[in-house]
Amino acid sequence: MMTFSRRLFSGLAIAALALSAVPAMAQTGKPHLILTLEDGTVDIELLPELAPKHVERVIALTEAGSYDGVVFHRVIDGFMAQTGDVQYGKSDGPEFNPGYAGMGGSDLPDVKAEFNATSFTRGVVGAARTQDPNTFNSQFFICFEDCTFLDNQYTVFGKVVAGMEFVDKITRGEPPANPDKIISAKIEQK
């Protein structure tokens, strides 16, 4: 009888240890980048199954508060709105310079391209980069219209699922005279 009790106790102890190693509540759903703009909220579904490293970077920068206050520095009617320069484009940052906005990034290393079969259609979010396809750092753009000529040249990592009407209202210009900005950015699981 004593052996049975020890085995039972040992089994229960092992089960308790295994259960304690399981997180209390695992996150479910997909990550969404929620951008608060002056005119409203934009909900961008991130696509880690297509571009895991790009999504990982955007989540890290968002959670660090890096995108809060960043201006849309290049907005071309019929094409796209570009933002994400957390160095020179952060309107309340120490290095803010509207003339340089679009030339900077974060202190993190660049991310290599993760080209995928998703086409650049209206509302698709892509990674901005230099001529080198492996230079995504922090900047991204949202397509106003279908931009399929970008397919397989830039990385798609998200799509607007709500609030595209607020993207459409972003002030145009290269750079805009009075640029709109991301008031705040956060990540939600949906």
Phi, psi and omega in degrees: 000321179299318180297317179300318180295318179295316179297317179298314179298315180298317179297317178294321179296317179296317179298319179296319177296317180297317180294324180292339179279344180278132179300147182302319181209110180285147177288140178237163179089184180258150176286140176235135174267116182256114180256124173265118178250171180302321184271346181162188185256136178247127180253115180249117175283121178276149188239074182296337178290340178264320186215073186300321182289323177294315179297317178303317180295313181298319178297315181299314181293322179295312182294336176277355181080012185294329183275347180297125178085004182279134183278158169273106190266345181217108186228108186248118181304135180078002183233278185198166173242123183249140180210188172101003177283094185283354179267294184265347184259359181278105191303335178251014181274161183293336182254014182304128179207105182305329179289335180258349182306128184106350181256357184245185180196201179267179176278355181281157179291156178296157180252135179289150180304143174232066181301146180214177186276359180287133183272149177281092177250176180308129177089353179286144181249128182235163180276123174281151183200177173274196176297333178280121183295347183259034185239022174296135179231299181216340186276146179214168180222156178240126181284129173284324183226177175296130181231053187296345177294347177272349183306137179064013175241338179228155182270125171276130177225004178191173177209142178288126178249348175200143176092015180299332178297334178279328173297318180301336182272357181298134182297131182278157176145160178227075358272162175296146179297318177233083188292143169287162179219164171280112180293313175206155178226141177211162178252133175232147174264126180230000000 
